[in-house]
Amino acid sequence: MKIYDVTVPISKDMVVYPGDPPITIQRKQTIGKNGAQCNLSRYSFGSHSGTHIDPPFHFIENGITVDKIPLELLLGRARVVEITAACIDEAALEEFDFTPDARVLFKTRNSYLWSQHKFVEDFVYITPGAARVLVNNGIKVVGIDYLSVEKFGAEEPETHKILLGAGTIIIEGLDLREVEPADYDMVCLPWNIKDGDGAPARDILKQ
Amino acid sequence: MKIYDVTVPISKDMVVYPGDPPITIQRKQTIGKNGAQCNLSRYSFGSHSGTHIDPPFHFIENGITVDKIPLELLLGRARVVEITAACIDEAALEEFDFTPDARVLFKTRNSYLWSQHKFVEDFVYITPGAARVLVNNGIKVVGIDYLSVEKFGAEEPETHKILLGAGTIIIEGLDLREVEPADYDMVCLPWNIKDGDGAPARDILKQ
């Protein structure tokens, strides 16, 4: 069995969504300095940094928080679908039959943006129309390989609201460069933050 | 299949190890306030908060960091062993044959300390002698159900150094209240922090 780690490593240099809190990593103790016996740090970051989960509560006032997501939703068969178009719209989805799927991860050219040190606004997003198709097909988990499913600068967060409003869980910030389109056994575990509107997650695909 | 989440939920009220950075959770955006369309927060915490991983680098200068832990080590059969003694010493381990095991999680009265709102110094720890027994038995992952494997106030962090020095990964801060002593299929995924001396983890046991 091969394990693919589709999680972006967290570092202070990594890209965050514009307006989100910065990522800071401060070493508080270093072995041998000032008598310290161990290395110990303080981490600070926004709830939607790196590879992370959007629970419904991110955009839906009475939606469930990240700690309330049934873990079964995030464990099991996941389908990686490659989209080469500039956005994921209804036309881009036409060639796929999602009938047997509950979890779909979109691999796009976004994955290659992780090698850039600046946020790129022109990322591949999911249109509201495509979000409706996914929900209507019973998709419960949607993953994408950059920091939002929404078009950058969209006036209304329609895609988020359609997906999260239907109870679909969003995984943002995946790195799918190493992964071929296929079915995998996914294990995606978010940090268990009480009442959290989002949480970093570690996501692995097994095949 | 039943899934046991043996992770402690993270909240600003949770207990941290004395001297560690506090946990702060700040809501930065709230739906409908100041024109915000979503809920978004900033989290800040020490690298050894809640349920977390100690990689060798925590106490060993040239040890591997948390992002370098082979995930295979943290995935697979794990044995939950119940210890009723006040510490885990060589005598407490005598009744067990660890020959077939690579991952051992100790369930002790510690698990019940999570219901207390103050740090308890008198927790069940692993003695250096017992740490040597575990290493000599080829145990690669050792878990415990409070915030340290080391006796509180120990002059030297011998237990940590014996385990981590042998490359054994430590999981601290488990909550094993709901779990019976038995073998489980474990999935423990730490947050992927570049060069991290520790990281929160989500740990589930399947049976």
Interface residues (C-beta under 8 A of the other chain):
Chain A: I3 D5 T7 V8 P9 I10 S11 D20 P21 I25 R27 K28 I31 G32 Q37 C38 N39 L40 S41 R42 Y43 S44 F45 G46 S47 H48 G50 T51 F57 H58 F59 E61 D67 L71 E72 L75 E156 P157 H160 V187 L189 P190 W191 N192 I193 K194 D195 G196 D197 G198 P200 R202 I204
Chain B: I3 D5 T7 V8 P9 I10 S11 D20 P21 I25 R27 K28 I31 G32 Q37 C38 N39 L40 S41 R42 Y43 S44 F45 G46 S47 H48 G50 T51 F57 H58 F59 E61 D67 L71 E72 L75 E156 P157 H160 V187 L189 P190 W191 N192 I193 K194 D195 G196 D197 G198 P200 R202 I204
